[in-house]
């Protein structure tokens, strides 16, 4: 028997999150996952040595800082791919909701700055 298909409503999930930072996997596809992050504040400097990372902003403003280039400001409906091995951190001055698509087993290495 086939497994039932499941609709995931991203807005419903994001509205249910009241934490200042919450990152949840909402879907799996092949060897990758789609994560929904709701946060305000800043995440630690890090990189993913063997996995690219795709960000899509749904609401708010996502700031992505880099060690070797200028900060990028992303807004609703903007997307950006960060190549494997690029050191970065995400920040948000206001409540921000974004999607992140990456390998399910992506390794995260934190960097002291």
Residue pairs with C-beta under 8 A, 6 or more apart in sequence:
8 26
8 27
10 26
10 36
10 58
10 97
10 99
11 58
13 24
13 26
13 36
14 36
14 38
14 58
14 59
14 97
17 24
17 38
19 38
20 39
20 40
20 41
21 37
21 38
21 39
21 40
21 41
21 43
22 37
22 38
22 39
23 35
23 36
23 37
23 39
23 100
24 35
24 36
24 37
25 33
25 34
25 35
26 34
26 35
26 36
27 33
27 34
28 34
28 104
31 103
31 104
31 105
32 101
32 102
32 103
32 104
33 101
33 102
33 103
33 104
34 99
34 100
34 101
35 99
35 100
35 101
35 102
36 97
36 98
36 99
36 100
37 90
37 96
37 97
37 98
37 99
37 100
38 95
38 96
38 97
39 90
39 92
39 95
39 96
40 92
40 93
40 94
40 95
40 96
41 91
41 92
42 89
42 90
42 91
42 92
43 89
43 90
43 91
44 89
44 110
44 111
45 65
45 67
45 87
45 88
45 89
45 110
45 111
45 112
45 113
46 87
46 88
46 89
46 108
46 109
46 110
46 111
47 84
47 85
47 86
47 87
47 88
47 108
47 109
47 111
48 82
48 84
48 85
48 102
48 103
48 106
48 107
48 108
48 109
49 84
49 85
49 107
49 109
50 84
50 103
50 106
50 107
51 84
51 102
51 103
51 106
51 107
52 81
52 82
52 83
52 84
52 102
53 81
53 82
53 100
53 101
53 102
53 106
54 79
54 80
54 81
54 82
54 99
54 100
54 101
54 102
55 62
55 64
55 74
55 79
55 80
55 81
55 82
55 90
55 98
55 99
55 100
56 77
56 78
56 79
56 98
56 99
56 100
56 101
57 74
57 75
57 76
57 77
57 78
57 79
57 96
57 97
57 98
58 76
58 97
58 98
58 99
59 76
59 95
59 96
59 97
60 75
60 76
60 92
60 94
60 95
60 96
60 97
60 98
61 73
61 74
61 75
61 92
61 93
61 94
61 96
62 73
62 74
62 75
62 78
62 90
62 91
62 92
62 96
62 98
63 71
63 72
63 73
63 74
63 90
63 91
63 92
63 93
64 71
64 72
64 74
64 80
64 82
64 88
64 89
64 90
64 91
65 71
65 88
65 89
65 90
65 91
66 72
66 86
66 87
66 88
67 87
67 88
67 111
67 113
68 87
72 80
74 80
74 98
82 88
87 111
90 98
